[in-house]
Amino acid sequence: MQKYSKYNYLFQHNDKYFIFNSISHFFAELDKEAFDELKSTESCICEDIAKFPSELQGAKIFLSEEEEKDELNKIKYATYNRRFQNRHATFVITPTYQCNYNCIYCYEESRPAVYMDDTTENNLVELVKQMRLDGFHITWFGGEPLLNFKRIKSLTEKILALGINYDADIITNGYLLTEDKLSMFEKLRISSIQLTIDGIKEEHDKRRPHVSGASSFDKIMENLDNFFSKERNIKMNIRVNIDKNNEEQFYYLYSLLKNNYPKIDISPSFVFIKDKNCASYANCMNSGLEKLNFNLEFAKKMDKPFYVYPEQRPNECIARSAFSFVIGANGDIFKCYENIGNAEKRIGNINTNEFNFELYARWIMGADPLTDEKCLDCKLIPVCHGACPMLRLENEHAGTEIYNPCHMMKDIEEKILTLHLEQKEIYLKQKQP
């Protein structure tokens, strides 16, 4: 016997009726008769699904108990398969802990002048060699990675010599992103750059000051002018760290950058402060509704579609990947980039061969959303990756939910789906000749 699936969202919007299924990603408008009929089956077994349109019958709107278990099993299998695959790995590598900025919200409490040395470099290459990978990806991180650009070059040359499929990206503050470095990026297989700008000059310089007192905004704009002065096979992504103090800046910055550099990608990232006693915590947008409202306001101001359709379950954070690591400048091994430089959070060191397997296993298997009854019973599990492993682990350690790890859509699903409908209408109108 089949029943109305728990993964359905049935709702009304502007005198129209809709259904969305988070497993099949089926999203359709219904007539009132079909809506009322489905509404009446929400809490009971449906003995005759043949009376519903064929499109509904094939969209997993109705599932037996066994079929629902099978769907969960498929989600578990795909997740664990990715988690334990050993042919491709991602390393986040910090060539130095030092940084030339002093950002107001930085989670790295100190930025010591620690630079990766030859021993650490050689041991890192040996580790990658022993893993016998088919593919390898590096995210260069810091501190500010471009402060030790020579190490990026030498380490890349040794990785390429291993003959494995290799590519990289870099997360930089952009101050040192000059042509002498950019000209080498393609050779170094760096195909993507993430650069942070937090607003127009005054606001950005206040939030992300250069240690010298010079304007970091002016230097970044100078470097962006140079970057876009020629064709490059490198993607430029701008991240804007958003809180309640600079949310209005996003609109102005977006307009400025898009007008000057049409090919640039710009996206908001919401500042997250863990310490609830910190003065900055109150300025954060912590709830899904706050983030949604920000997106709504931006979409209205720009009169453009804002893509919010819930995707299929994405990959988990690399902290869950058994063969991906964060490597500190001194050889310390971590599972989360937020732990960089914190000796208490390291799981080992590539120079001393120490390895804390218990802590490592905790990162891979601890506070697992796929064994959490609350998560398994959630309608969003087909589109949610279980959120941040670090926050889940800290909740587990505390024995209570000190952080909300849920997907942004949680409890506002209909608002997100309604926004998608509205944005789709705008898109279709813009596409009309």
N, C-alpha and C positions, 0 to 999 in steps of 0.2 A: 504493500500500500504506500502511496506517495502522499506527502503533506506539503503544505506551503513552506518553502524554505526559510530558515531563519536568516538567510543572507539577503533577503529582499528588503527594499525600502519602497514603501508605497506612500505617495503623498500628492497633495493638490497644490497647484500654483496658478493664480490668475484665472480661475474657472477652468483650468485644464487639469488633467489627471496623468500621473506618471508612475512608472515602476523602474527601479534600478536594482540589479543583482550584482553583488560584489565579487562573486565567483566568476560568472560568465561575462561581466561588464556589459550586460545587456541593459540598455536604457531606452525606454520607449514611452510614447504618449498613448494613453488608453482612452477609450470612450467611457462614459459614465457607467454604462451597463457592466463592462468588463471590470472597471474599478470596484464597483459595489460587489460584484461576484467574488473578486479576489479578497476584498475586505472581509467577506463572510467566511472565507476559508482560513484566515490567519491562525486560528487556534484549534483547527480540527483537521482530521484526515480528509483528503479530497478523493472521493471514490471514483470520480469520472472526470479526468482532465481533458478528455476528448472534446468537451463542450467549449474549451478555450481555444483561441486562435493558435494555429500551428507554430507561429513564432514564439509564443509563450511556452509551448510544450517543449521546445528544443533549447530553451534558454536557462535551464536549471532553476526555473521558478518553482518547480515542484520536485522534491527529492524524497526518497525513502530514507529511513533511519540509517540503513546500511550505506546508501549513496552519500549521505552527509559525512559519515565516517570516512568513506573513501576519498572525498574531497579534502578532508583534513590530512589524511595520510599522504596525499599527493603534495600538499603544501609542505609537510614535514620532510618528505623525501627530497624535494627540490632544494629546500633550505639546507638540510644536512649535507646533501651532495655538494653544494657550493662551498659550504663551510669546511669540508674536509678534502676537497679536490687538491691535488698536490702537483699539478703540472704548470700552474701559473701563480705567481706571488706578487704582492705589492709591498714595497718597503717605503716608509716615510723616513727620510734621512736628513739629519740636521748637521751640516758641515761645521756649524758653529752655534754656540748658545748666545753669542753676543748679538746685540741689536743696536741700531742707530736711531731707534724711535723710543719714546717713553709713553705708550698709549695708556689712556686713563683706565681702560677696562681689561688690560692684559692679565691673563691668568698665570703667566710665568712670573713668579714673584721676584726672581733675580735673573739677570742676563749676563752672567760672567763671561770673561774673555777666554772661553775654552774653545779651542779649534781642533778639529779632527787631525790626527797625526798619521804618519805613514804606517805605523803598526796597526792602528784601527782600520785604516783603509784596506790593507792587505788581508787582515783577518775577515773583514766584511766580504771581500771578493772570494775568499776561500769558502766562506759559508754559503754564498750563492752557488759556487761551483759544486759543492757537495750536495746541494738540493736537487741537482739534475733537472732543472726546469725546462719547459718548452718556451715559456714566456715570462718576462720579468718587467715590472713597472716600478719606477721610482717617482715619488713626490718629494721634491727638494723643499725643505722647510727650515725653520729656525726657532729662535733668533731671526736674523736676517741672512738667508743663505748666500746672497751675493757678496757678503763681506768675506766669504771664503770661496770665491769663484774658482780659484786655481784647484781646489780640492774637487769641485764638481767636474772640472775638466779631466783631471787625472783618474778619478774613480770611474767616470764614464768610459774612458779609453780602455780600462782594464775589464769592465763589464762587457763592452763590445767585443773584446778579444776572446771572450768565452764562446761566442758564436750562437748565442740564444736570441730569440726574438725579443727586442728591447725597445721600450719607449719611456718617456718621462714627461712630467709637468713640473711647474714651480710655483710656489706661493711666496710672494715677495711684497714688500711695502712699496716697491717701485722707485725708490730714491736713486738707486744705483743702476737702473735699467737703461744703460747707455748703449750707444751703437757698437762700441768695441765688444761688448758682451752679446748683444742681440745678434750680431753677425755670426756668432758661433753656435747659436741655439739649434739650428737645423742639424748641424754636424753632431751636436750632442744629443740629438733625438728629443729635444724639448719642444713639444708641439702645442703646449697650452700654458698660458700664464694667468694666474689669479692675482689680482692687484686690488688693494682695498683703498677706497676713497669714502669718507664719511660725510661729505657735504661740500658746499661751496667753501671757498678759501678760509674765511674766518672760523667757521664751525669745524672744518676738517683739521686745521692747524691747532685748534684748541683740544680736540680729541686725540689727534695723532701727531704730537709735536716731535720734531727732530731734536736730538739731544744737543745740537749746537745752537738751537734757537732760530735757525733759518726756516723759511717757509717750506714745509714738505709738499704742500699743494702746488706751489709754483714749479717745483722741480718735477713732480709727477706729470703735470701738464706739458712741460717741456719735453719730457721723455715720451709721452703719448704722441705729441706732434711728430717727433722723430720716428716713432714706431709706425705710424700710419702714413709716413711720407713715401713709403715704397711697398710693393706687394711682398707679403711674407706668408709662408705656409705655417703660420703660428696663430692660434686662436687667442684673442685677448678678452678675458673675463674680468669685469669689475664687480667686486663685492662691496656692498654698502652695509655696514653694521648699524642696525636700526634699534633705537629705543625711543622713549617718549620725548626725549630732548631734541632729537634731530629728524623725527619722522617727516616733517614738512620739507626738510632739505632734499629728501629723495626725489621729489618731483622736479625741483629746480636743477639738481645735478643730472638727473636722467635727461632732461631737455637739453642741457648744455652739452653733455657728452654725445648724445645721439645726433645733435645738429653738427657737431664738429667731426665726429667719427661714426658714420652710419653703420659700419660693420661691427661695432663694438657690442659686446653682450654685457648687460647690467642686471644685477639681481639683488634684492634685499636679503639680508641675513640678520635675524633677530638676536641681539645681544643677550647672552644668558649668564647671569651671575649666580653662583651656587650659594653664596653666603647670604642668607635671608636677613642677617643683621647689618649687612653692608648698605651704606647710603645709596649706592647705585642700584641695588636690587629693586627698589620701588619704582625706578625709571624703566625697568624692563617690561616688555610685552610678554607676559608669561602664559596667558591663556590662548587657546585656539581662536576664541571669539575676537580677542584684541588683534590677533594677526590677520584674521579674516577681514575685520573692519578696515585695517590698514590697506589691504589689497583692494578692497572695494573703493575706498576713497581715491587710491591711485588710478584705478581703472576709470573712474568717473572723470577725474581731472585730465587724463590723457585721451579720453574718448576712444579707447582701444581695448580689444579683448585681452583678458588676463586669464591664462590657461590654468584651470583649477580641477580639471576632470581627474577623478581618482584612478591612478594607474594600477596595473597589476603589481602584486607583491614585489617590491624591489629587492636588490641585494642588501644583505646586512652590512653594517659597518665592518671594516677590515679588522677591527678588534676581535670579532668573532671568528675570523679566518685562522685556521690552524697553522698556516704557512706564511702569514703576513705579519710584519713587525715594524715597530718604530725604533730606529737606531739613533742614540744620542751621540753627540760629538766626541765623547770620551769612551764610546763603545757600550754604554749601558743599553739594555734592551727593554722596551716597554711594549704594551699592547695598545695604548691610547696616547695620541699626541698631546692631550692635556696633561699628561703625567711627565712630560719631558723635563729633565733636570731634577726631578724629585726622587732621590735615592731610595726612599721608602717604598716607592711604587714600581720599582724596576723588577723585572723577572729574571734578569741575568746580565752578563757582560761578555761580549765576544772576545775580549782580550784575556780574561781570567778563566773562561770556560765555566763560570758558575751559572746555574740555571735553577730557578725556583719552579719546579714542575707543578706544585700544588697551586701556586698563584696563576700560572699559565693555564692550567685546566679550569680554574675558576672563571677566567675570562672567556674561555671557549664554551663552557657548559653551564656556568652558574647563572642563576636568575634567568633561566631560559624561558622566553615567551611561549615556546612550544611545549612546555610542561606546566605552564601556569594556567590553571583552570579558568581564571578570569579572562585571560587572553583567548584561550581556546573557545570560550563561549561568546566571544565578541564578534559582531557582524563585520567588523573591519579587518579581521585577521587575513582575509585574502588580499588586502591592499596595504597592510601595515607590516613593517619590517621589525616590529618589536621595540622600536625606538632605541635610545642610546644605551648600550650595554653598561657603560660606566654608571649611569644613573640607576639602572636596575640593580646593579651590584651594590651600590651604596644603600639603596632601599633595603635590600636583603640583609646587609650587614647591620643596619640600624634596627631591623625588625619592624619597620613601619614605613609607610610611603611618604618620605620627606620630600621627594620630587615626583611630579606627575610625568610619567614616561609615555603617556598615550599620544597617539597620532593627532595632528592638528584638527582632523575632522571629527574626532570623538565628541559626541553630544550635540554637534551642529551639522550633522550629515545633510539634513534637508536644506540648510542654508547654503552649503557648498554646492549641492546639486542644482539648486535654484540659480545660484550665481552662474554656474556653467551654462544653463539654459539662456540666461540673459545675455551672457557674453557671446554665445553662439549666434544669437539673433543679430547682435552688433556686427559680428564678423561677416555674416551672410549679406547684410546690407552694404557693408564696405566693398564686398566682392562684386556687387551688382554694377553693370556698366552705367 
